[in-house]
């Protein structure tokens, strides 16, 4: 079952992947993506950004994306953590 979290706080990708696979012997591989805030965009310096969302609607949209991935590929599980609020260069934005 897909796990989706939208949160202002940071996450530890290693801990999240460990929790995802803990006690599982049916997992043969884990593929992950971590998105980060860059310090430039199109040649312009970035000091920070603020990600807004609509609670409930955002989670549903992410769950729908996970459902599409499960329909397309033979996935055992999925995890999506997406941060919201103010972020600065180097901050983690998303873990998939």
N, C-alpha and C positions, 0 to 999 in steps of 0.2 A: 504494500500500500504506500503510495507517495507520501512523503513527509514534507510539508511546506511550512516555513516560518518567515514572517516579515517582522523585523525588529530593528530598533535603533542601535542596539549594542553590538559590539564586535563579536567575532567568533574565532575559534581556533580550528582551522581546517583539519589538522591532524587528529584532534580529539573528536571532531564530528565524524570523520571517516572511521575511526576506531569504534565509536559507539554504533555506527551503521553496520559494522561487520562483526561486532563482539558476539561470540558464541555461535557463529554461523559456520557451517562446514560446506554449505552449498554454493558459496561464493568463490568463483575462480579468478576474478579480476575486478578491479575498481577503477573506473575512469572518472576523473574529476576536473572541474574548471573553477578557478578562482579569479574573479574580476576585481581589478584594483583601480583606484582613482589616480589618473596621470597628472603630471604637473604642467602639461601643455596640451593644447587642442588646436589643430590647424595653425600651428606656429605661434599661438597666443598663450601666455603664461596663465596658469590656473592656480588660484589660491585656495579654492574650495568650491563645494557645490552642495546643494540641498536637494535631497530626493523626497518628494511628497508622494502620498498614496491615499487611496480610499479604502479604509479598513473593510474587510469582508470581500470587497470587489477584487482587490489585488490578490488575495489568497486564492479566490475562485479562479482567476485568470491563470495563475501559476499552476493550480491543480489541473486545469484543463490542458495546459501544455504538457504536464506530466502524463495525463491520460492519453494524449496523442502519441507521446513517445512510447508508452507501454503497448499501444495498439500497433505501432509500426515495428518495434523491436521486441525481442524476447528478454525483457528486463526482469530481474528479481526484485529490485527495489529502487526507489529514487529518493533523493533528498535535495531540496532547494531552500537555501537561506538567503534572503534578500534584505539588505539593510535600508533604512530610511532615515531621514533627518540630515543634519549637517555632517559633511565629510570633507577631509583634506587629502592632498596628494599622499599616496602611500597607504591610505585606508583600504581595507577590504570592503567591497560592495556586495559581492554575491559568491556563493558556493553552490555548484550544481554537481 
